[in-house]
Amino acid sequence: EVQLVESGGGLVQPGTSLRLSCAASGFTFDEHAMHWVRQAPGKGLEWVSSISWNSAGIDYADSVKGRFTVSRDNAKNSLFLQMNSLRPEDTAMYFCARDSLVETTYLDSWGQGTLVTVSS
Amino acid sequence: QSALTQPPSASGSPGQSVTISCTGTSSDVGGYRYVSWFQQHPGKVPKLLIYEINKRPSGVPDRFSGSKSGNTASLTISGLQAEDEADYYCSSYASRNHVLFGGGTKLFVL
């Protein structure tokens, strides 16, 4: 069974940093691209970032480009999201999601999410 | 890139059919077969309903079906049931490894 468990969320002040982690199990991690998707309270889904199986293909939504950095450690079956210069509008539930293939296609499994709140 | 366009709400009575549209451009919905649909109940994780336009993952009832014409994809739910009341999101691959979501449609089962 595919399992994705996010961690690292919390309450932080604007301008600070936070690092999210996603621990994957139940599948061959390096055979799938991975994504971060967020959902602000009461709002819709917003794709944040994707990373291919070998980290050669990485991309970001314009709203986070230059502030967030995605990475993965295939040896540890882990996905990360380094978030710098956080803004109140970054407040959201952050989901880790698996892609169906090694490169971006569609998201087929989701974690439970970790809540990030940016507020002074 | 802009979000895909979905109607904010839709409704139907039990047993009826409802169709939710998702409009994009030739750079996303119209250009690729990687169109998918998700169902999300309040406080829950999105669940994959449809992938690659019209394919259903194992365990998803055949009451749920997908299609695409040009730059618009559609999700049809037939034989509406009370438990179908939820938010529905479309998603599409876009260029440069981007993924786009629709704004979501809240489905009411009257």
Interface residues (C-beta under 8 A of the other chain):
Chain A: A33 H35 V37 G44 L45 E46 W47 S50 S52 G57 I58 D59 A61 D62 F95 S100 E103 T104 T105 Y106 L107 D108 S109 W110 G111 Q112 G113
Chain B: Q1 A3 Y34 V35 S36 F38 Q40 V45 P46 L48 Y51 E52 P57 D87 Y89 S91 Y93 R96 N97 H98 V99 L100 F101 G102 G103 G104
